[in-house]
């Protein structure tokens, strides 16, 4: 939910030069169809991103029907038929299909909801879509409204071109990903399966480009750690705060959480993670290169793991199962000892980890049979093959624009809606054709989330080229 990816402060000189050369081609000739003005496509993407960021779809409560209205107006103006469905009042989803040949359909999926933002810690309104110093600011700029506009622009270009497609192409914006997708992609899969009829390929969030110490790295997300959300429930005798008890629900819970926090989960490297680190090793800094080539050995060194976590929490999260204590609830009155206290824990499991075995391990770590462990949510792990038309197209188009970049399949430490579709056998990938400086990645669920105008324009061009390579 999860979900995998992130803005460009300044392009390296070589990339700028390459972009300028590519930009000289203002139109894309499309055989047996209309000419697509790529420069106009890029230019239109910028105000569309701004406008989309201004649509308030903060979840909770979501109100994603506002996003449905935003896209309905655009699709309607283009005379593209579309369908909408609300999973609950205000929880809107929208999709449209361009019909093509018999090859498995391509789905362009993104979620329209965004996480809350505390305006007190932003330099501007999180819903402003303001452009400042060459960047567009707003909640969703990275996660993941900009990607939705890149999908939309490519979808519109296919429609305008009028060239026969080898497969159907489906544009879809869904609700609720930030809370699990149960009112969005998951609901549509269960209640409107015809929306994905014939689908075999899916492009979503979860991967993309980053600029790390001057190195260009692109990850194509093929699988993700499995979210296991748990609630710990402690029960005790209630009473007045003025007469403390030897043991209460709160003290039992604190002790249990202390055991969880202090337990070191064993690091281990699964094959998909090993492939990822080996892929980035050649261009990694000299202090990491040797370790990345043999992470199974490197993670046995606690000092190495500490350095890795400081350098990249994302890299570190790929080396083990993890649990974060995120929510606590006890009494709603300061002078009342509550009969019950609860905590919620966000655990992320490596793709081969059995969830029930992990819960049993956690119970032994807590070592208190009075603490009840409730399972809130868990997903099924799955890995998408790299041997597909879509994966090869992502590699080739990215290489065309970023010839010096490292391009590797990757494992997302978060989760996205892709798992719903991998469960259906649809090859699903996380990829955004933008190069985001490592420092800007903190804007995802953080403050001053932003995307550069140049990234929006270049991303529009690359997405259009990518989609063409798959459908023509």
Protein Blocks (a to p, Z undefined) as FASTA:
>chain_A
ZZeddddfbacfklmmmmmmmmmpmbdcdehiacddfklmmmmmmmmmmmmmmpccbdce
hjmmmmmmmmmmmmmmnopacddddfbghiacddddddddfbdcddddddfbdcdddfkl
pcbdfklopaeehiacdehjlmomkmmmmmmmmmmmmmmnopacfbdcdddddehklnno
pmmmmmmmmmmmmlmgoiabdcdehiacddeehiacddddfbdcdddddddddddddddf
klccfbdfklmmmmmmmmmmmpccdddddfklmmmmmmmmmmmcfklmmmmmmmmlmmmp
mklmmmmmmmommlmmmmpccdddfbdcddfbfkbccfbdcddddddddfklcfklmmmm
mmmmnopakbccddfbdcddddddfbbfklmmmmmmmmmmmmmbccdddddfbdcfklmm
mmnopacdddddbdddfklmmmgopahiacdfklmmmmmmmmmmmmmmmmZZ
